[in-house]
Amino acid sequence: MAGTTLNITDAGRAALIAGDHTGTNARKVLQVGFANAPFDFNAGLKALPNELKRVSTIAGENIAADTIHVTIRDDGPDQFKLYGFGLYLDNGVLLGTYCQANPIMEKSPVAILLLAVDVVFKSLDVTALTFGDANFTNPPATTQRQGVVELATDQETQDGTDNQRAVTPAGLSARAATEARTGLVQLATDAELAAGKDDAKAVTAKKVAALLAKKADLAGSSKQTFAVAPATADEHAVPLGQADTRYATPAAVKDAKDTATDALTTAKAALPKTGGEMTGIIDMVGASNELRFSDNQQPITLGRFRMVSSGRSLIVDRNTATNGSFSTFLRVLQVDGMGNATLPGTVAAGAFKSQTGVNLPAYNNDGKGFLEFGGDTVIWRMFMAGSSGNLILAGYNVDGTNRNQPLFVNYTTGQVAFSARPAFDGAMPYDTKNLVNPLTADGGQLAANKGLTFGVGYGRSALVVSSNGTDTIGGAFSDWNGNRTPALQVDAPSNIGAYMGIRWTQWGQRHLAAIDCYAGGSNATTPYISMHVGGKTNAFTFNGLGDIEAQGAIRAGNGGGILGTDGNVYMGWAGMWLAQYLTNLNNGKAANGAQCQWASGIAEFGSVPTGESAGTADLPAPWVLIGLRNSFYRLYLRAVWLRNQ
């Protein structure tokens, strides 16, 4: 932690300043306290807030008038996070503290905490401040003191301006000498000095003296015959670095002249000067032999015919250099050792026949690599599109403009692409343009949220589920919730959602009816089917218990019975509601002429005396008297309970 500012307490400042305010008291820092949590500093602190422990293993050294390099060690078994620390003087006064919001470091029980920090004291001279008797410290190194030092990078070594970092041998090798800076330099060899081309190596005085002596010897030698470039001054008699190649001895000149004379004599004897015939074998020996052709009406060599031994190639070139030097030329024909012929231009012939493959070069900007049809007016062209290797068939108008590109073959995938839908035996194929996500013989899935629409006329089938040979979807009623196959499957994953299986609609007008299935709200509730008709939701409900509920009346047959919403029943055979039938439309009494029958057995009620004594016997409702029974001066009432027939 370099350059850390220590917050000084009032008590610590007073302990350091002399009583007459003319200097600084000599004090010693004996202990350092550790804070295991952040805290806010104030100048009136007497002790370190959140202090966990104190250690006396602290060393320090003045490295400036306001800076002390402090090294703190703790090799105890404690485990804690260090957020701050405080320095205690020999008189027990808290000199100052440092703290930060995040941990400075964290100590484990088996680790040794070692903290080195440069403490800066603002407006306070601490040269008289010393530390305890600890025998360790890690101050920054100087030219007068050992200490911690940082190694310089290659760039810092090359810059040569940093006086704080140390240079390693490897870093020193990176500082090569240039015209702009000092540094390491490699010595040139005698051959490199003679060549005079290397500008990165140094020359010693001994090597320069030896080379100059050699040049001087050549310049003053009586054997010197001529120089290609005449000297313009005394010091240029032998140009340094060129004398060995620009000057020749008399013997070397004589050898060259003899060789040229022999060659001229041989040529004159072997070849006619102006036409004529040559017989026998002409053997041209050499690494690269050539015949040149010139026009005597033009002082220029027009072409050359060569055999190149390195590739056993036969080459015909047309010269395009105005000075006849073949510095520029057009390769008219090249035949390699395998018999492959290369021509840069077109081949004009009445017919073209190849006994082997026709190998076209890759297409590039010079227009090579085409297979064309149409003669001078190109109608079709097949070519490879650059380094990608894609093969293209393109059509062109008579004016040369692009017409279409009907065929494209991708070199990487091998996929063939047609710009227009092809026809097979006159039939149009289906593809992703006219049938998106098509179903196949292996099944398939329609695109989500797209639906399926059938356009069907009267008497046709919109959707038919047929038997697969002898295999059908038919089965037992009891297997409806087992393995039996439905003609239409509607998935219903939610217990709280209603799932519509079918709906009838007048598009643009209204929905007529629908059938829903509802799980009932949970996995344990009874599901039911709802039928919605017109504007009536849940007009009919059929639950899993077999109950049927209708929000309107239930009618049986045309003009037959009716089960009303109030529970009353209309009986078509009687022409009235059951409640009316039971009351016979007369407040509960039987109508005139109504037929009655017994609703119970005969019962006897009381008796009436037949003698001189009087008596009364009444029948309770709804009993009706049907007869009397006489028994020894007494009459018994006989009655039944009647109902309408």
KABEL-V374964 format. One record per residue. N is the residue number from 1. RES is the residue in three letters. OMEGA is omega as a letter, one per 20 degrees, with the letter a starting at -180 (999 if undefined). Layout:
# KABEL-V374964
N:RES:OMEGA ; N:RES:OMEGA
This chain:
# KABEL-V374964
1:MET:a ; 2:ALA:r ; 3:GLY:a ; 4:THR:a ; 5:THR:r ; 6:LEU:r ; 7:ASN:a ; 8:ILE:r ; 9:THR:r ; 10:ASP:r ; 11:ALA:r ; 12:GLY:r ; 13:ARG:a ; 14:ALA:a ; 15:ALA:a ; 16:LEU:a ; 17:ILE:a ; 18:ALA:a ; 19:GLY:r ; 20:ASP:r ; 21:HIS:a ; 22:THR:a ; 23:GLY:a ; 24:THR:r ; 25:ASN:r ; 26:ALA:a ; 27:ARG:a ; 28:LYS:r ; 29:VAL:a ; 30:LEU:a ; 31:GLN:r ; 32:VAL:r ; 33:GLY:a ; 34:PHE:r ; 35:ALA:a ; 36:ASN:r ; 37:ALA:r ; 38:PRO:r ; 39:PHE:r ; 40:ASP:a ; 41:PHE:r ; 42:ASN:a ; 43:ALA:a ; 44:GLY:a ; 45:LEU:r ; 46:LYS:r ; 47:ALA:a ; 48:LEU:r ; 49:PRO:r ; 50:ASN:a ; 51:GLU:r ; 52:LEU:a ; 53:LYS:r ; 54:ARG:r ; 55:VAL:r ; 56:SER:r ; 57:THR:a ; 58:ILE:r ; 59:ALA:a ; 60:GLY:a ; 61:GLU:r ; 62:ASN:r ; 63:ILE:r ; 64:ALA:a ; 65:ALA:a ; 66:ASP:a ; 67:THR:r ; 68:ILE:r ; 69:HIS:a ; 70:VAL:r ; 71:THR:a ; 72:ILE:r ; 73:ARG:r ; 74:ASP:r ; 75:ASP:r ; 76:GLY:a ; 77:PRO:a ; 78:ASP:r ; 79:GLN:a ; 80:PHE:r ; 81:LYS:a ; 82:LEU:r ; 83:TYR:a ; 84:GLY:r ; 85:PHE:r ; 86:GLY:a ; 87:LEU:a ; 88:TYR:a ; 89:LEU:a ; 90:ASP:r ; 91:ASN:r ; 92:GLY:a ; 93:VAL:r ; 94:LEU:a ; 95:LEU:a ; 96:GLY:a ; 97:THR:r ; 98:TYR:r ; 99:CYS:r ; 100:GLN:a ; 101:ALA:a ; 102:ASN:a ; 103:PRO:r ; 104:ILE:r ; 105:MET:a ; 106:GLU:a ; 107:LYS:r ; 108:SER:a ; 109:PRO:a ; 110:VAL:a ; 111:ALA:r ; 112:ILE:r ; 113:LEU:r ; 114:LEU:a ; 115:LEU:r ; 116:ALA:a ; 117:VAL:r ; 118:ASP:a ; 119:VAL:a ; 120:VAL:r ; 121:PHE:a ; 122:LYS:r ; 123:SER:a ; 124:LEU:r ; 125:ASP:a ; 126:VAL:a ; 127:THR:r ; 128:ALA:a ; 129:LEU:r ; 130:THR:a ; 131:PHE:a ; 132:GLY:a ; 133:ASP:r ; 134:ALA:a ; 135:ASN:r ; 136:PHE:r ; 137:THR:a ; 138:ASN:r ; 139:PRO:r ; 140:PRO:a ; 141:ALA:r ; 142:THR:r ; 143:THR:r ; 144:GLN:a ; 145:ARG:r ; 146:GLN:r ; 147:GLY:a ; 148:VAL:a ; 149:VAL:r ; 150:GLU:r ; 151:LEU:r ; 152:ALA:r ; 153:THR:r ; 154:ASP:a ; 155:GLN:r ; 156:GLU:r ; 157:THR:a ; 158:GLN:a ; 159:ASP:r ; 160:GLY:a ; 161:THR:a ; 162:ASP:r ; 163:ASN:a ; 164:GLN:a ; 165:ARG:a ; 166:ALA:a ; 167:VAL:r ; 168:THR:r ; 169:PRO:r ; 170:ALA:r ; 171:GLY:a ; 172:LEU:a ; 173:SER:r ; 174:ALA:a ; 175:ARG:r ; 176:ALA:a ; 177:ALA:r ; 178:THR:r ; 179:GLU:a ; 180:ALA:a ; 181:ARG:r ; 182:THR:r ; 183:GLY:r ; 184:LEU:r ; 185:VAL:r ; 186:GLN:a ; 187:LEU:r ; 188:ALA:r ; 189:THR:r ; 190:ASP:a ; 191:ALA:r ; 192:GLU:r ; 193:LEU:a ; 194:ALA:r ; 195:ALA:r ; 196:GLY:a ; 197:LYS:a ; 198:ASP:a ; 199:ASP:a ; 200:ALA:a ; 201:LYS:a ; 202:ALA:a ; 203:VAL:r ; 204:THR:r ; 205:ALA:a ; 206:LYS:a ; 207:LYS:r ; 208:VAL:a ; 209:ALA:a ; 210:ALA:a ; 211:LEU:r ; 212:LEU:r ; 213:ALA:r ; 214:LYS:r ; 215:LYS:r ; 216:ALA:r ; 217:ASP:r ; 218:LEU:a ; 219:ALA:a ; 220:GLY:a ; 221:SER:r ; 222:SER:r ; 223:LYS:a ; 224:GLN:a ; 225:THR:a ; 226:PHE:r ; 227:ALA:a ; 228:VAL:r ; 229:ALA:a ; 230:PRO:r ; 231:ALA:r ; 232:THR:r ; 233:ALA:a ; 234:ASP:a ; 235:GLU:r ; 236:HIS:a ; 237:ALA:r ; 238:VAL:r ; 239:PRO:a ; 240:LEU:r ; 241:GLY:a ; 242:GLN:a ; 243:ALA:a ; 244:ASP:a ; 245:THR:a ; 246:ARG:a ; 247:TYR:a ; 248:ALA:r ; 249:THR:r ; 250:PRO:a ; 251:ALA:r ; 252:ALA:r ; 253:VAL:a ; 254:LYS:r ; 255:ASP:r ; 256:ALA:a ; 257:LYS:r ; 258:ASP:r ; 259:THR:r ; 260:ALA:r ; 261:THR:r ; 262:ASP:a ; 263:ALA:r ; 264:LEU:r ; 265:THR:a ; 266:THR:a ; 267:ALA:a ; 268:LYS:a ; 269:ALA:a ; 270:ALA:a ; 271:LEU:r ; 272:PRO:a ; 273:LYS:a ; 274:THR:r ; 275:GLY:a ; 276:GLY:a ; 277:GLU:r ; 278:MET:r ; 279:THR:r ; 280:GLY:a ; 281:ILE:r ; 282:ILE:a ; 283:ASP:r ; 284:MET:a ; 285:VAL:r ; 286:GLY:a ; 287:ALA:r ; 288:SER:a ; 289:ASN:a ; 290:GLU:r ; 291:LEU:r ; 292:ARG:a ; 293:PHE:a ; 294:SER:r ; 295:ASP:a ; 296:ASN:r ; 297:GLN:r ; 298:GLN:a ; 299:PRO:a ; 300:ILE:r ; 301:THR:a ; 302:LEU:a ; 303:GLY:r ; 304:ARG:r ; 305:PHE:a ; 306:ARG:r ; 307:MET:a ; 308:VAL:a ; 309:SER:a ; 310:SER:r ; 311:GLY:a ; 312:ARG:a ; 313:SER:r ; 314:LEU:a ; 315:ILE:r ; 316:VAL:a ; 317:ASP:r ; 318:ARG:a ; 319:ASN:r ; 320:THR:r ; 321:ALA:a ; 322:THR:a ; 323:ASN:r ; 324:GLY:a ; 325:SER:a ; 326:PHE:r ; 327:SER:r ; 328:THR:a ; 329:PHE:r ; 330:LEU:r ; 331:ARG:a ; 332:VAL:a ; 333:LEU:r ; 334:GLN:r ; 335:VAL:a ; 336:ASP:a ; 337:GLY:r ; 338:MET:r ; 339:GLY:r ; 340:ASN:a ; 341:ALA:r ; 342:THR:r ; 343:LEU:r ; 344:PRO:a ; 345:GLY:a ; 346:THR:r ; 347:VAL:r ; 348:ALA:a ; 349:ALA:r ; 350:GLY:r ; 351:ALA:r ; 352:PHE:a ; 353:LYS:a ; 354:SER:r ; 355:GLN:r ; 356:THR:a ; 357:GLY:r ; 358:VAL:a ; 359:ASN:a ; 360:LEU:r ; 361:PRO:r ; 362:ALA:r ; 363:TYR:r ; 364:ASN:a ; 365:ASN:r ; 366:ASP:r ; 367:GLY:a ; 368:LYS:r ; 369:GLY:a ; 370:PHE:r ; 371:LEU:a ; 372:GLU:r ; 373:PHE:r ; 374:GLY:r ; 375:GLY:a ; 376:ASP:r ; 377:THR:a ; 378:VAL:r ; 379:ILE:r ; 380:TRP:r ; 381:ARG:r ; 382:MET:a ; 383:PHE:r ; 384:MET:a ; 385:ALA:r ; 386:GLY:a ; 387:SER:r ; 388:SER:r ; 389:GLY:r ; 390:ASN:a ; 391:LEU:a ; 392:ILE:r ; 393:LEU:a ; 394:ALA:r ; 395:GLY:a ; 396:TYR:r ; 397:ASN:a ; 398:VAL:r ; 399:ASP:r ; 400:GLY:r ; 401:THR:a ; 402:ASN:a ; 403:ARG:r ; 404:ASN:r ; 405:GLN:a ; 406:PRO:a ; 407:LEU:r ; 408:PHE:r ; 409:VAL:r ; 410:ASN:a ; 411:TYR:a ; 412:THR:a ; 413:THR:a ; 414:GLY:a ; 415:GLN:r ; 416:VAL:a ; 417:ALA:r ; 418:PHE:r ; 419:SER:r ; 420:ALA:a ; 421:ARG:a ; 422:PRO:r ; 423:ALA:r ; 424:PHE:a ; 425:ASP:r ; 426:GLY:a ; 427:ALA:r ; 428:MET:r ; 429:PRO:r ; 430:TYR:r ; 431:ASP:a ; 432:THR:r ; 433:LYS:a ; 434:ASN:r ; 435:LEU:a ; 436:VAL:a ; 437:ASN:a ; 438:PRO:r ; 439:LEU:a ; 440:THR:r ; 441:ALA:r ; 442:ASP:a ; 443:GLY:a ; 444:GLY:a ; 445:GLN:r ; 446:LEU:r ; 447:ALA:a ; 448:ALA:r ; 449:ASN:r ; 450:LYS:r ; 451:GLY:a ; 452:LEU:a ; 453:THR:r ; 454:PHE:r ; 455:GLY:a ; 456:VAL:r ; 457:GLY:a ; 458:TYR:r ; 459:GLY:r ; 460:ARG:r ; 461:SER:r ; 462:ALA:a ; 463:LEU:a ; 464:VAL:r ; 465:VAL:a ; 466:SER:r ; 467:SER:r ; 468:ASN:a ; 469:GLY:r ; 470:THR:a ; 471:ASP:r ; 472:THR:r ; 473:ILE:r ; 474:GLY:r ; 475:GLY:a ; 476:ALA:r ; 477:PHE:a ; 478:SER:a ; 479:ASP:a ; 480:TRP:r ; 481:ASN:r ; 482:GLY:a ; 483:ASN:a ; 484:ARG:a ; 485:THR:r ; 486:PRO:r ; 487:ALA:r ; 488:LEU:a ; 489:GLN:r ; 490:VAL:r ; 491:ASP:a ; 492:ALA:a ; 493:PRO:a ; 494:SER:r ; 495:ASN:a ; 496:ILE:r ; 497:GLY:r ; 498:ALA:a ; 499:TYR:a ; 500:MET:r ; 501:GLY:a ; 502:ILE:r ; 503:ARG:r ; 504:TRP:a ; 505:THR:r ; 506:GLN:a ; 507:TRP:a ; 508:GLY:a ; 509:GLN:a ; 510:ARG:r ; 511:HIS:a ; 512:LEU:a ; 513:ALA:r ; 514:ALA:r ; 515:ILE:a ; 516:ASP:r ; 517:CYS:a ; 518:TYR:a ; 519:ALA:r ; 520:GLY:r ; 521:GLY:r ; 522:SER:r ; 523:ASN:a ; 524:ALA:a ; 525:THR:a ; 526:THR:r ; 527:PRO:r ; 528:TYR:r ; 529:ILE:r ; 530:SER:r ; 531:MET:r ; 532:HIS:a ; 533:VAL:r ; 534:GLY:r ; 535:GLY:a ; 536:LYS:r ; 537:THR:a ; 538:ASN:r ; 539:ALA:r ; 540:PHE:a ; 541:THR:r ; 542:PHE:a ; 543:ASN:a ; 544:GLY:r ; 545:LEU:a ; 546:GLY:r ; 547:ASP:r ; 548:ILE:r ; 549:GLU:r ; 550:ALA:r ; 551:GLN:r ; 552:GLY:r ; 553:ALA:r ; 554:ILE:a ; 555:ARG:r ; 556:ALA:r ; 557:GLY:a ; 558:ASN:a ; 559:GLY:a ; 560:GLY:a ; 561:GLY:r ; 562:ILE:r ; 563:LEU:a ; 564:GLY:a ; 565:THR:r ; 566:ASP:r ; 567:GLY:r ; 568:ASN:a ; 569:VAL:r ; 570:TYR:a ; 571:MET:a ; 572:GLY:a ; 573:TRP:r ; 574:ALA:a ; 575:GLY:a ; 576:MET:r ; 577:TRP:a ; 578:LEU:a ; 579:ALA:r ; 580:GLN:a ; 581:TYR:a ; 582:LEU:r ; 583:THR:r ; 584:ASN:r ; 585:LEU:a ; 586:ASN:r ; 587:ASN:r ; 588:GLY:a ; 589:LYS:r ; 590:ALA:a ; 591:ALA:r ; 592:ASN:r ; 593:GLY:a ; 594:ALA:r ; 595:GLN:r ; 596:CYS:r ; 597:GLN:a ; 598:TRP:r ; 599:ALA:a ; 600:SER:r ; 601:GLY:a ; 602:ILE:r ; 603:ALA:r ; 604:GLU:a ; 605:PHE:r ; 606:GLY:r ; 607:SER:r ; 608:VAL:a ; 609:PRO:r ; 610:THR:a ; 611:GLY:a ; 612:GLU:a ; 613:SER:a ; 614:ALA:r ; 615:GLY:a ; 616:THR:r ; 617:ALA:r ; 618:ASP:r ; 619:LEU:r ; 620:PRO:r ; 621:ALA:j ; 622:PRO:a ; 623:TRP:a ; 624:VAL:a ; 625:LEU:r ; 626:ILE:a ; 627:GLY:r ; 628:LEU:r ; 629:ARG:a ; 630:ASN:r ; 631:SER:r ; 632:PHE:r ; 633:TYR:r ; 634:ARG:r ; 635:LEU:r ; 636:TYR:a ; 637:LEU:r ; 638:ARG:a ; 639:ALA:r ; 640:VAL:r ; 641:TRP:a ; 642:LEU:r ; 643:ARG:r ; 644:ASN:a ; 645:GLN:999
